[in-house]
Amino acid sequence: MAKTPITVAHGDGIGPEIMAATLHILEAAGAQLDIETIEIGEKVYLRGNSSGIEQSSIDSLLRTKVFLKAPITTPQGGGFKSLNVTTRKMLGLYANVRPCVAYHPFVQTKHQGMDVVIVRENEEDLYAGIEYQLSADVTQSLKLITRRGTERIVRYAFEYAKANGRKKVTCFTKDNIMKISDGLFHKVFDEIAKEYPEIENEHWIVDIGAAKLADTPGVFDVIVMPNLYGDILSDVAAQIAGSVGLAGSSNIGTKYAMFEAIHGSAPRRAGQNLANPSGLLLGGVMMLAHIGQTEVAQRVHNAWLKTLEDGVHTYDIFKEGVSKQKVGTKEFADAVAANVGKLPEFLKPVQYKELPVLPEPKMPHYDKIEQIGVDIFVNWTAGTASQLGPQIAALGTDKLKLIFISNRGTKVYPNAFGDPVTADQWRCRFEGTLGDVTQEDILALYTSFVKGGFAIIKSEGLFFYDGQRGYSLGQGQ
Ligand code: NAD
């Protein structure tokens, strides 16, 4: 078999020890790797590079397209950019995959039957980093969910389930509140689920889904979710499965992929031959499956399961009465390497299949996109909503009339909905006749605002897409 080029970073803290252990096991199992080594992390940051990675290392990643990364230490103090976020964005790694598995009775766990894979969307949602202070009182972060980004991640989740013999894919969203953004995620999930009739599918509202996951994780198999929920719940799931030292993760893009342990560089344990290399090793196993060396991936994973069963454990999972031998990083790696070719007797052996190349989602198309109006946001502190209302209504033009003013989403004029507490930012919704609103009409309204002495702090167009409203109604409208 031809060797596959990969880029390897040994990282900081326990990184070099667990990477050496991981590479030793992968090689013992027959992995065919052509390794380019790069330096990332603390030393690079402290040389004055705020992103923690040199251009020559980025070139290596662009060349090999596959990155096996040990944890790094981000130095204390400001100004250092997260290397993980940089890598994710730079390489378009849209899927974060985290298997969270309990290894009862060999490793202590509160959830014996847990075997959940979290598939987190990695690029969109609130992580676009588009934030504003809009007024003295109001800040805003934009939550972006695209149809194509959702298609990509949901299809990945189903293909992952199919390749790994999993039975069910669950989707978590909060679409009862965010009907348009999370609503799209849920809708696309339902559409794509139909293409996989052999795999069960279901949707949970994220709050009750999260509670169920923390309480009874055994009912879930693969869970796919938008970025923020996935960020939080993948940590919860990994934590409740057992030791943080045991979980690996992959970050997958259309061209590039990165594999790592979920834990950090554990600096207090560094240099003592203590750390558990399992998280990085399982990241390495996911890498082998990704580059098509599925049989080697299987051999390594099964040898590792057998070693857990043998009771050969590092300090973090060692338990008197269950474990048989407390070993260091190197000895653990030797034990796994010696078990290559063996299958576990009690834990379920794993089988890997390569995922197919996924189709690039098409840009969505609508025959008719029509504007009906615009929301104009202004900053105003000179009085109450009932004083502001007539002034804003007077700014309306022949084509665009005031429909309502809302504050923090709730209608305050005309006829306030209840007695809401208000901030200093007001959203003024103007509408005309669908299909009869032009850019000149919008401009005339902006001009009317400026002439009326109101500074526009932002505006949003109100559109219909093939007859479907593309914006939410005001609360109380
Ligand atoms: P950590 O994950 O390094 O450590 C948390 C706890 O788990 C510690 O008690 C540690 O001893 C233990 N632990 C972690 N991995 C272990 C292993 N393989 N074997 C045995 N025990 C293990 O988290 P932290 O202490 O919050 O962070 C330390 C450093 O790691 C920080 O600089 C942080 O920025 C960095 N970090 C890096 C990554 C990454 O590179 N992907 C991720 C998280 C944290």
Residues whose N, C-alpha, C, O or C-beta is under 5 A from the ligand:
A	BS01	NAD	A70 P71 I72 T73 T74 G245 A261 I262 H263 G264 S265 A266 P267 R269 A275 N276 P277 D316
